[in-house]
Amino acid sequence: MNNRQLDVICIGRSSVDLYGEQIGGRLEDTQSFAKYIGGCATNIAVGTSRLGLSSALITRVGDEQMGRFIYETLQDEGVDVSHVVTDPARLSALVILGIRDRQTFPHIFYRENCADMAIEAEDISPEFVASAKCIVVTGTHFSQSGVEAASRTAMKYAKDAGTKIVLDIDYRPVAWGLTAHGDGENRFIESTAITRHIQTFITDCDLIVGTEEEVHIAGGSTDTIQAVRRIRELSDAAIVVKRGPMGCVVFPDKIPEHLDDGIWVKGNEVEVFNTLGAGDGFMSGFLRGWVHDESWETCCEYGNGSGAIVVSRHGCSPAIPSWIELQDFLSNGSPHRKLRNDKRLAHIHRATNRKKDWPEVCAIAFDHRSQFEDLLEGTGKTAAAITEFKNLIASGARDAIGEEESFGVLIDDKYGFDALAKMSDNSCWIARPVELPGSYPLEFEGGDNIASILRDWPESHIVKCLVRYSPNDPADIKDSQNKSLKNLYQACLATNHELLLEVIPTEDNEQTRAETLGAMQEIYQLGINPEWWKICPPKNQRTWDNVEALIERHDKYCRGVIILGLNVALPELVEDFSVCLASPICKGFAVGRSIFLEVAEKWFRNEINDAQAQQLISNNYRLLLDTWTELKTA
């Protein structure tokens, strides 16, 4: 078993969850929604991956935008999607959910003839099942004949291969046709027929997990211990009863007289914000221990801790902790009963669950606005020409890149929106500016309400903010800048955007460049942890070492530093590259005017045409990429 490629394969529901963002009101009154992936099997696949297991998912998604959203998010989460089938005839499942109060979580399932309920036995590969230590089947996928056949086929292949079988009872009365569509939150309705049906497939399981209500339906009794006994009569599986804030109880063999006489591990005391997905978080944590043959107590501790973190947050799969985060929580706890108010834990969650890894960024920066406006003077051209030229830069950059996964752009939406939209195809690193050009103290181009501006941005766009900052700034300037930076950071947290801070000295010379380190230090002391820094390139290794030590001291999860070009000539850039490549904290460059300014001047004066400009930009960018690669491999 230890040499198997996968730890866990989950089989079952996969949907798009639309979570109401307004809390404490009716679902009817909700005005906006956050979009996540969801469904029991999908949440567990994501959760186990975050917790360090190699996980896979067998499901179906629609051949449409929401199906691609599910598929791409699973990829970003590290889940094996080789057996996620795109169904051309059906739409992806959809769930609309809300948080009414601490006990009421209305949700509506849009699952009529949906893709994940079309899984067939032919979708299950015996070789794939045999490659895993365990499979997780879910109760909902025994509610209809087609998906039941697929689940039973997977269980048969698992028994043949010696793969362990885990059952998440996952009882949803609405999925069995027992409630109206508007009563999707109802978690228990007695049904002798469903009890009998469930009891036909629990016999082959090695681990059975459910809430008390789910154990009731599986065991055919609302007396929990009696239901557990009935399950034991039918199955030798270890039985885990989830008890919410009371923790969980495990019955690995004989069933005692009282429920509390099992292996009972109490839960973590946290304020309940949202129970939806907490069970999937629990299962993910429990499996982290179970797959690694940890003690029952340790499995419960992992499950309880993961569930406690999820129950304190908005969303299901996005709330599940990483392994680093769960270890920190179990070791250190939290001073906050409202875990969502724990800024340190929230930062670990945000930093260790990032969607994409960018080990290197080689970006072309053409987010300039005032500089292009200056180029218009005396040409007779209008602002439309700036947009036209930015499209040429984007096309030239695309022409220049080969197989580089490090391709990136810095581009504005004032003049570069058309190019920005074309670039936003999930193929490159994108950052866009928010600062008002030339502002000192810092102002935002769209006004003070920066959070409302960022809510209009795709989540994948990184927020870039250039700030002229020096430890020696006058007190009134510094107070204003600090207020703006803190507001920006809070807006990034609220909208789930990464932040790139471009810190440049008030006046550019060797003396003021040395102040950059002090500026970064002060910004960290404000409680701001940008994912990226963009700075003038330090000229020696000692300064790079100091930058690296500063970042490690304040935020070891920082993605790294990108150097800017400042319109210097290529030979000077080469010298800067040579120094920065020796520092692991330097992840690349974002260079603009060194690539396109001379070309722009000629184009705006009508000395070259579009094709020539595009080719020159492509050549310059390609030369820079090649130079970086050669120095890196030297």
N, C-alpha and C positions, 0 to 999 in steps of 0.2 A: 504493500500500500504506500510506503514512503516514497517510492520512485515514480508515482503517478504524476502526470503533467499538471493536473488540476486538483485543487482542494475541494471545490464544490461546483456543481451545476444546478442552477435553479430553473424550474419549469413552471410557466404560468403567466399571470397577468402582466401586461405592460401598457401603460397609458400615459397621457399627458394630464397632469393635475393642474388645475387653475385654482389657486388659493386666493381667497378674498383678502385684500390688504387692509380693509377697514375692520377693526376688531370691536366686538361688543354690540353689534347690530344684526338685523335680519339679513339673510342672504339676498332677499329681495332688494335691499337697500345698498348692497355692495356696489361700488363704482369702478373699482380697478382690481386686477388680479395679477398675481405673480405666477409665472409658468415654470413648472418643474416636471421631471419624469416621475412616474409613480407606478403603483401596482405592487402587490405583495412580493412576487418573485423578483421583480425588477429592483425594488428597494433592497431586498436581501442580497442580490447580486452586487449592487453598488456598495452596500454596507460592508460585506465581507471583503470586497476589494480594498476599500479604504482601511480596513483593519488588518491588512497585510496578507490575506489569503488570495490565492489565484482562483478567480471565479469566472463562471461562464453563464450565459442565459440562453434558454431555448424558448422562443416566443415568436410571435408574428407582429409586424407593424404594417401600416398602410403605405402605399406608394404615393406619398404626398409630403407636404412640408412638416407636418407633425411626426410622421413616421421617421423622417430623416433627423428631426430634432432628437427623438428617442435614441436612434442608432448612433448619432454623433456624440451625444452626451454619454452613452454607455462606453464608447471608445475613449472619450476623455477621462472617464473614471477608471480605466484600466480593465474593463470587463471584456472577456472573450466574446465577440459577436459573430463568430463563424457560423453559428446556428440560429441567428436571428433572421428570420425569413421575411422578405418584403412581399406582401400579399397585394397583387394588382387589382383585386376585386373588392376589397373591403377597406374601410377607414380605420385609422388608429382609434383606440378607445379614449374616451375623455371623461374626466371627473371634475365637477365643480364643487369646491369645498369652502366652508366658512368657519369662523371661530365666533360663536354667539356669546358664550360665557364659559366658565371653567368646566361645565358639565355638558354643554350642548355644542355639537360640531356638525351642523347640517352638511350633507353632501348628496349630490345627484350624479348617478352613474349613467353615462351615455355609452351603452354597450350593446345595443341591438345589432347583431350580426357583425360585430367588430372583429378586427384582424386577430387579436390574441385569443379569441374564442374559436378560431379556425385551425388551431394547431392539430395536425393529424398524426397518426401513428407513423406515417412515412417520413415525418420530420425528425424522428428519433433514430439516431445512429447507434448501433450497439458498440461500435468501436469508440465513439465519442463518450458514451456513458462509462465504458470501461477505463477511460483515461482519467477518471475522477475518483477521489476518495469517498465522496458522498454525493447524492443527488437530493434536492429539496423539492418535494411535490406539495402542492397547495390545494386545500379543500375546494376552492371555487372551481378548479379545473377537473372536478368530478361531477359538476352540476349539469353538464350536458354530454351527450353520448360521444361526440367527436373528440372533445378534449379529454374526456375520461379514457377513451381508448388510447390516446397518446400518453397520458399519465401512467396507465397500467402497463403499456408497452415499455416505458422507461423503467418502471419498477421491475419488470421481468428481466430486462437486460442487466439491470443493476444486480439482481440476485445471481444471475448467471456469471457475472464478472466479479462477484465479491465486493461490489460497491455498496457502501452503507446507504440506507434509505431513511430520509428525514421527512416527517410530515408536519407541516404547519397547517393546523386545522382550518384556519382562515375562514371562519363561518360568517358569511354575509347573507342574511335572509333574503335580501332583494335579489341576489344572484340566483337563488333557488325559486324565485317567483312567489315568495311568501308575503311581500309587502308592496305597497304602491311605490312608484318611482320617487316620489317626494319624501319617502321614509327611508332613505338609504343609510341613515346613521343608526337605525335600529340594529342592534348586535345580537339579539336573541329572540327567537320564537320557537317554541317547542314543536317538534314534528317527529312522530314515530317513524314515518317513512324515510326521512332524511337520516335519522339515527341508524336505522337498519342499513341504509345505503353506505354510510361512512364505515360502519362496522365490517363491511365486506372487504375493505382494503387496508385496514389498520393492522391486520394480522402479519403482514410482511415487513412492517416498519422496524427500524432499529432505534429511532428516537421520535417521540411524539410531543409536540409543543402546542399549547393553547392557553387562552385565558380561562378563567373559571367557567364563563358562559360557553366557550367552545368545548371545554371538557364535558359540560353538561349535555350538549347536543351529541357528542361522540359516545358518551357513556349512557345516555338515555335516562338521566336523573338530574334533578336540580339540587340534589345533595351531592356536593363536590366529591367527598370521599367515596360515596357509593358509586358515583360515575367513574372515578379512578379505578375502583375495584373491578367494575365491569370491563373496562378497557384492559386491565391486567388479565382477566379471564380469556380475552381474545388475542392478546399480544404479549410477547416478552420484551417489548421495547421499553427503554427508559422513558418515563413520563414526566414532563415538566409542566407545572401549573403556574402560569403567570398571574400574579396577584396585585398588579399595579404598584402603588406606593409601599405596599407591604412586602414587596420583593417577589420571590419565587420559591417553589418547593419542588424538589426532585425525588422521584420514586424509581430508583434503578432496579429494584427487584421486588421483594415482598411489600405488600401494602399494609401499613400500620393501622391502628384503630382510629387515630385522629389525623386530620390533615397536617397539623403542625408538627407531627412526629416524623415527617419525612425530612429530607435534608433541606432545611429552611434557611435561606440566606436573605436577610432583610434588605429592603431597598434603600436608596439614597434619598435623603430629605431635601426635596427641591419643590419649588412652586410649579404647579401644573399650568402650562400656558396652552398646550395643544396636544391632545392625546393621539391624534392621528399619526400613524407611522411609528409610534413608540414600540409597538410589538415587533415591527420589522427591525427596529434598532436593537431591541433585546435579542432577537434571533441572531442577528449579525454578530453581536458580542459573544453570545453563548457559543456559536459555532466556532469562533476564533479559538476558544479554549478546547472545545470538544474535538475538533479536527486534530489538534496538537496533543491529544490525550492528557489534558490537564485534569486536575481533580474536579469533582462535581462542584465543590465550593468555589473554585476559581472560575469555572464556566459561568456559574451564577453571578459572581462578582462582575465579570466582564459584561454579561447580559444586563444586569441591573444598572451598571454604570452607563452603558451605551443608551439604554432606554431612558434613563434620567436626563441625559443630555438632550435627546430628541424631544422629550415631552416638554422641554423648556423653550423650544424654538418654533419658528414658523416653517412649515413644510415637513415633508417626510424624508426622502432620500437626501436632500441637501443638508438636513440637520444631523445626519448620522456622523459621528466623530471619526477622525483618523486614528490610527493606532497610537501615534505620538500624543494626540490630544487625550485619548482615553487613559493612557498610562499616566499622564500628568494629572488628570482629574482624580483617578483612584489613589495616586500617591499624595497629592497635595490638597485635594478637595477644593472648595471655593468659599470665600467669605460671604458670598451672596447666595441667599436662598433662591432668588430670581437669577438663575444662571445666565440668562440673556443679558444681564447687567454686568457680568464679569468681563471687563474689557480685555484682561490678559488671556482668558480662555477663549474669548471670541477671536482674538488675534491669532492664536494658535490654530483655531478652526479654519479661519480664512486663509491662513498662510500654508497650511498643510493639506488643503483640499482644492488647490488651484486646478483649473480645468486643463490648461496646457503647460507643457514644459518648454521653456525657451532658453536652452543652454547658450545660445549665441544669437545676437541681433546685429545685422548689417543693414542699417536703414538709410534710405535716402530721405532727407528732411526738406519738405517744401511747404511747410505751414506758414511761411512768411506772408505777411499782409502789407505792412507799411512799406517794406522794401520794394515790393512789386508796385505799389501805388506811386512810389518815387520814379520807377522806371517809365511810367506813363507820361511824365512831364515832357512836353515838347514833341510828342510823337503823334498827337492827334487821335490816338486810340482811346477807347473807353474801357471801363472796368471789365467788360466782357472779354477783352483781350487777355486779361489775367487768367480768367477761367480757361480760355482756350490754351494758353501756354501751360497751365498746370495739367491739362489733359495730355499735352505733349510730353511733359516730364513723366507722368504715370505710364504712358505707352513706352517711352524710352527705357524706363526702369524695368518694365515687364520684358522688353526685348533683351535686356542685359542678363537677366537671371537665367541660370541653368537649372541645376538640381538643388540649388541652395535652399535649405529649409530655414535659413537664417534671414530670409528676405523680410524687410520691414519698411514701413513708410510713416513719416510724420506729416500729416496733411490737415488743413483747416476745412471748415464747412462754409466759410464766407465766400471764398473764391474757388475752392477746390471740391465743392460738394459732388459734382458729377464724377470726378475721379475717385473721390472717397467711396461713393456708392459702388463703383465698379471694383474697387479693391476689396470691398467687404464681402468676400466670397469664402471666408474661413481658410484662406490659403496663406495668409501672411500676418505678421505682427503689425498692428495699427495703433498709432497714438494720435490724438488730436488736441489742439490747444484750447485753453479756456481764458488765458490772460488777455487783458486789453493791451495791445502792443505799446511799449514805451511807458507803461504805467509805473509810477514809483511815488507812493507806496502801491502795492499790488491792487489792481481792480480786475473784475471779470468782464469780458467783452459783452456777455449777454445780460449783465446786471447782477445785483447782489444775491438774488435767489438762485444760487448755483445748483441746489438740489433739483429744482424744477427743470433746469436746463439738462442735467445729466439723465433725468428720467426719459428724455426723448432719444437718448443714445442707445445703440445696441450694447449689450453687456460686454461684448468682446473688445470694444474700443477702449483703449487706455487713456486716462485723463492726463494730459501733459500740461504742466503749469510752469512757466518761466517766471522766476522771481529774482530780482536784484536784491541781494541780501548780504549784509556784513554785520559782524558782531559790533562794529563801531557805528552803526546807524544811530541817528538821533532817536531819543526815547519815543517821541510821538510817531515817527515813521515806523519804528519797530513794533509798537503796540498795534498800529493799524495793520501791518503786514501779518503779525501773529494771529490777529483776529480773523483775517481773511483766510490764512492757511488752515486754521483750525476748522473754520466753516467748510472749507473745501474738503478736508479729510473726512469730516462727518458725513458730508454729502456722498463721498465715494463709498463709505461704509454702508450707507443707507441704500444706495443704488447698486451695490456690488460691482463697482468699477475699480480696476487697479489704478494706482496713482504713480505718475512719473514726475518728480520734482527736478526741474532744471535750475540749478543754483549758480548764478553768475555774479561776479563782484560788481559793485556799484560803478567802479572804474576798472578797466582791464589793464593791469600791469602785473609784473611778477610779485610785487608786494601784496597787492589786493588778492591775487589768485591764492596766495598762501592762507587767506582768511576763509577760504571755502570750507576747510575742515571745521573751523569754529562755527561757521553758519550751519553746517550739517548737525553739529553737536547741539546747538541751540534749538533747532527744529525737532530733533529727537526729544529734547527735554520738554517740548510742548505736548508730548504724547502722540506725535505724528510718526507713523511708520510707513513711509512710501515703499511700494514694491520695487521701484526703480529710482535711481539717481542719475541725472545727466549733468556732467560737470566739465569744465575745462581740463584737458589732459594734464595731469601732474608730469613734471619733467624729469623726475628721478624715482628710483625704486623705493627710497625711504619714505617719500610722501605717499606712494601707493600703499606701502605697508601700514602707514598711519591711517589711511582711509579704510583699509581692510579691518584693522583692529577696532576702529570706531564702530563700524557696522556690526561686527561680531559682538561687540559689547552691548549694543543697544537692540539689535534685531537680527538674530542669526538666520531668520527666515527670509531676509531681504533677497530679492532676485539678483541684484547686482548693480553695477555702474556701467553707463554708456557714455562714451566721450563725444563731445561735440567738435565741430570743425572750425568755427569762427572765420570762415572764408580764407583759410590759409592755403598756400600752394601745396601741391602734392609732395614735394620733398620734405616739407616740415611735417605733413601728416604721416609720412612714412616713419620719420623719427619718433613721433608720438606713438604710433602703432608699436614700434619696436619696444618701447618702454612698457606700455600698458599690457602687452601680451604676456609679460612675465608675472602679472598679477592675476590670480584666479578670480578676484572679485570683479574684474573688468570683463563684461560680457559682449562688448562690441562697440559699434559707433553709430552715430546719427549725423550724417554730413549732408549739407545741402548746397550752399553757395559755391563751395569749392568745385562742385560738379556742374552746376547749371548757370551761375551768374553771368559769366562771359558770353555764354550761348544766348542767354536772355537779352542781354544788352544788344547783341547783333540782331536778334529776332524782332525786338520791339522797334529797332531802327530800320526794319525791312531789308537788312543786309543778307539774310538767309531766309529760306522758306521753311515750311513746317517739317518736311521730310528731312531736311538737313539738320534742323534743330533737334529733332527726335533722335537722329542717328548720333549726333555729337554727344548728347546726354547719355545715350546708351553706352557709347564708347568710354566716356569718362567714368561712369558708374562701374562698368565692367573692369576697367583698369584698377579702380579702388578695391573691388572685390578680390581680384586676382592678387593684388599687393597684400591685402590682409591674409589671404590663404597662404601665400608663399612665406610670409614672415611667421605665420603660426606653425607651419610645418618645418621651418628651418631648424 
